[in-house]
């Protein structure tokens, strides 16, 4: 087995000999110590085929001159010839070796930091702290100690009760659990709870202070609902002491708001002309590189819309790679006169009304009632509504 492996590594050839003097040629070779194997006779071609070591093939010249038989190589086999053929494609093998080297180098580095479980602390703040500890995307993975990094994170953020740092492949996973919430500071300054708008009191629950109104009372904006004064009455039904506290309680007031909106019938609408131009912006730190087609002029556009697409390149790495790629599309527009139809005007006014109601809900209003009424007069459409809503009072004075 060893001899076969050594023969294959050194290389051997398949040789063809003319049949007339082939037997004499082979006998002389064996007399001189040149070993043949796999000899076979081809009757139709009247040729002899056999295998010979590469080193022995160069010893056949004097024998061929003596016998007049000239051996012809039909096939080259073995590691030596395989390497010779590979050297003819040296650029391919160099590229393959470079690819394997780059792959080996890149696989040993961190190419992504994933932070999960945070609520109070942002991902950016966690990444900035990791940057200060020389943990960033692109660093060598062998220089990371997960246990030591967990200890540093717990010391840096006392409100983190549990933290796990795990390196998996080319990514670093940081998982947090914030169990110690920050205490909310309570204002102890004595103040009274007052009404934010005119309306009717639906319900009142007093926790601290003295109630000044009851359910069903009509109040005006700025009127005291719960006073900060608390009277301490003794055994003889006399006021022994007066204290000033911060009023606390739940007071719900139902109010009415009159909504009005106007939409002129004639208007100037924007129309796309179909002409546009794309511009690519590459931001690396404080440096900008613009790529665009100089054949398309931008100065001829009097008015245009700008649509920007793109963002940070590789945002999963870290803050050390501030590379942004943006695509800006400039679309030429022109203005022309138009008129709203009653259906279009009603739709636009209804959308505005719905957005206004949504803003009221964001401000704490609920149980909103009221429908929009649209009328046309004096070249404009008018939308009016009577909005009835309830809101918990939170204003102090």
KAURVEN-V445136 format. One record per helix or strand. SS is the DSSP state (a for helix, b for strand). FROM is the first residue (numbers start at 1). LEN is the number of residues. If there is no record, write none. Layout:
SS_FROM_LEN / SS_FROM_LEN
This chain:
a_2_9 / b_12_7 / a_22_10 / b_36_7 / b_47_7 / a_54_4 / a_61_7 / b_72_6 / a_79_9 / a_90_18 / b_109_1 / b_113_4 / a_123_10 / b_140_1 / a_141_3 / a_146_11 / b_160_9 / b_171_8 / b_191_1 / b_193_2 / b_199_10 / b_210_2 / b_218_2 / b_224_4 / b_229_5 / b_239_6 / b_246_1 / b_248_17 / b_266_19 / b_287_6 / b_304_9 / b_323_17 / a_342_21 / b_365_5 / b_373_5 / b_380_13 / b_395_2
